[in-house]
């Protein structure tokens, strides 16, 4: 009897990662005005980022995300302040990816602006992406899946009530017993 000891999975992903980075402002210059042909997800790590897209102005603080859409004009509002740090990633979305007709599929509702309850989770994904990219072991397939995980994190953070984490903390405190720690 011969066994096949290999699990073969299809990891099809509607997201196509492009490039990413961590911007650290020296307090000089401004974000250029431009139109890009990709989506962009931004996570503010420190400071305040002020951008506009078409007719909307955005003022983002640490822990907030911004999703910029392709084919929309966007740019900075004034000089980028010293101490501003933000992660950014550009990505494409395959046509038809918003079609939820497949059985078991789930659409992600990604808000344009979001305040994350636990921004460190998204930051860890950005750091993993950038570290893997830096050492050269980030395949396109892995990069695509990491971007999808980032978007899931943003969608999940906005879809749950902010009281959820408080309820979990209260429950954890109520069951904490130092005797169990011995």
N, C-alpha and C positions, 0 to 999 in steps of 0.2 A: 504494500500500500504506500502510495506516495502522497505526501501532504504539500500543499502550497502554503508556505509560511509567510505570505505577503498579503497585506491589506492594500488594495488599490482604491483610492478615493479620487473623485473629481472635485477639484477645488475652484470651480468656476466662480468668478467674482465680477460683479458689474462695474467695479471701480478700477481705474487704471492710474496708478501712482505716477507722478512726474518727478518733481523735485521738492526739497524741503530745507529748512534751515532754522537757525536761532539768530534773531536780530538783536543786537545790543547797541543802543544809541549812545553816542558820545556828546549829544546835545547840539549837533550840527546837522543842517540839511533838513529836507522834508521828504515825505513819501511822494514819489512821482505820480503824476496824473496819467492814467493809462486805461486801455481796454485790453483785457487778457482773454484768451480763448479757453480757459480752464476754470474750474472751481478752485477756490482757495479757502482753507480753514485756518484761522488764526486763534491762538491761545495766548492771552496776555499773562506773562509770568510776573512782571513787576512794572510799576509806574502806570501811566495813563496813555492810551493810544487813541488819537482822534482822527478818524477817517470819514469820508463820505463816499456813497455809492449812488449815482444818479441824483435823485432829489432828497436822499436821506442822509442825515448826519449821525455818526456814532461816536460815543465817548465811552471807552472801555477801560475798566480797571482790572487789576490782577484777579485771575480766576474766571474771567469772562471769555467767551468765544465769539467769533464773528465769522459768518459764512459769506464770502463774496461770490457772486454769480458770474459766469462767463458772458462775454459780449455786453457787459455793463461798464460804463465809465466810472472809475473810482480814483481817489487820491487822498493825500493827507491834508489836514487842516493846520497849517502853521508848521513851525520848527518842531522836530521830534525832540522831546525833552530828554535831558541826560538821566540815565538810570532806567529808561524804558527798555524792557526786554519782552520779546514775544517770539513764540514759535509760529512757523507758517508752513503750510504744505499745499502744493498744487496737485490737482487730480482731475481726471476725466470720468465721466459716467457714460456707460454704454447706452445707446438708444434702446428704449423699451424697458429699462431697468425699473421704471416706476410702475410697470404693469404687474399687478398683484393677482393675476388670474391663475397662477400656478398654485396647486394645492400645497398648503403648508408654508407658503411664502408670507413674509411679513414686510410691510412697508415701514421705512424709517421716517419719522417726522422730525426733521432737523430744523430747529428754529434759526433764523438769521443771526440773532443775538441771544446769548444764553449765559446765565451765571451758574457755574457748576457747583454742586455741593461738595464734591471732592476733586478739585482740579489736579491734585497730585496723581490721580489715576491716568488722566489724559496726558499729563506731562511725562509720566513714565513711558507711555507708548511713543511719544515724540522722541524722548532720549534713546529708547531702544532703536527706533528707526534711524536716527542720526548716527548713533554709535555703530550700528551694523553697516550703514552706508559708508562711514569713514574707514572702516577696516576692510571693506570690499566684499563682505559676505551677505549682502542684501540682494536676493534674487528679485526679479520683477514680480513673481508670484507672491513672495513673502511681503514685499512692499505693498502690493495691492490689498492683501488681507489685513495688514497693519492699518492702512487707511480706513478700511471698512470697520475695523475694531474702534478706531478713533471716532468715526461717525456714529457708531452704535453707542459709544460712551456719551457723546453729546446728546443723542436722542433720548437715551435712558435717563440721563440726568434731568432733562426737561420734562419728561412724561410722568415722573413720579412726584408725588406731593413732597414738599420739603420737610413736612412733619414726619415722613417715614423714618428718616435717620434719627430724629429725636425719639420716636417710639421704640426703635431698635435699641438705642442707648438706655432708655428707661427700662426696657425688658432685661437687657444685659446687667444693669445695676441691680435689678430686683432678684436675679438669680445668682449673683456673685456671692460666693461663700468661701472665705479664706481657708476653711477646713479642706476644701477640694484641692487647694493649691499645694498641700503638703505631700 
